[in-house]
């Protein structure tokens, strides 16, 4: 153990929150420490607004006293069943718990909890880098307790468990996901013993709720280079259990000496490319799922070679089932992912073919406000090893972007509605709701998107009258 230097104390362990915790703990005669992620992130130079406080004694009692002193801007939540309390103060969350030791039964991740010492509490932590503690009592303020050499593991860029990794992961199998998540976020290596223990205990992940698994998975997806985490999930055998559809993309087939690319590694490249551009979680999920239907649509054609016809539309239909099983949200976020997966081939087709105004208008209309995200995904999808081919595609992409900008400024087709709606069509021709009304409304929309008429009322009205006349309809109202 050693004293944290004054500069760190000044930057990370000073201010009203820590002073109040220190003074309150001393008044009550309680040993008090900040532990875990907040301490780890101090030394990794990462910002953190979540503070974990461990006291040798009743954590709830300390939290209640601290909240009373902090005053009006505090929200206190007490969880008596778990022996914990949480304070929300401005933009900071402080979790209080009494030091404890835990034991587990084989068929549950819910521990049997008993009061313990600080050492007991540090032993129950998942990784050595999360077992660090700094004393907050005045006479020992800033003293660092590091019984498992977590500081050394941070220097060595290692993820290691304080105790036997088989026990650590079997007791709480979510820690296997957390090990991979920290490895992905921090670019740390999981030590061999822990890695092999994850492989041995991978089936234990089935006792963890889907909600908690996907929470860790989303943190992997949001890491700086998500492929690192997915490759570890694959190599440990966890991916096959939690996300078999993604693993099904792995591998290549050969026919008549012709092979196709490995769509698993291609997908991870696309995901990493998107991650370089945005932190949008759902755009990253669109990258993960953009080719998810390729195994289901793979066919061999003697003339064309390997084909994956309509994999974008089949993938769109697969997404609700995947989201439901994995407990991802079945709302607008899912629909956003579906839209991008469905449309992700369209900009590529524009790049390959002659870029017509009509095709660009339709793409802008169908993508709506998500057009920029779609273009980000499609640009990330260019992963060819042929550098000349990549340069050509990127040049053409810029032409498509410029064409989109010019057309949108001129025609205003993003999210547009036809200038004449169904209600007005019924009034003009004295019609009840019918297929004829829908057909006329669609014809106006198509005429605008195809550039036959401008996106203006008078032009739409004149076109409508001519179209209706061919159907034997005359206006009853002008």
Secondary structure, 3 states (H helix, E strand, C coil): CEECCHHHHHHHCCCHHHHHHHHHHHHHCCEEEEECHHHHHHHHCCCCCEEEEEEECCHHHHHHHHHHHHCCCEEEEEECCCCEEEEEECCEEEEEEECEEEECCCCCCCCEEEECCHHHHHHCCCCHHHCCEEECCHHHCCEEECCCCHHHHHHHCEECCCCCHHHHHHHCCHHHHHHHHHHHHHCCEECHHHHHHHHHHHHHHHHCCHHHHHHHHHHHHCCCCCHHHHHHHHHHCHHHHHCHHHHCCCCCCEECCEECCCHHHHHHHHHHHHHCCCCCHHHHHHHHHCCCCHHHHCEEECCCEEECCCHHHHHHHHHHHHHHHHCCCCCHHHHHHHHHHHHCCHHHHHHHCCCCHHHHHHHHHHHHHHHHHHHHHHHHCCCCCCHHHHHHHHHHHHHHHHHHHHHHHHHCCCCCCCCCCHHHHHHHHCCCCCHHHHHHHHHHHHHHHCCCCCCCHHHHHHHHHHHHHHCCCCCCCC
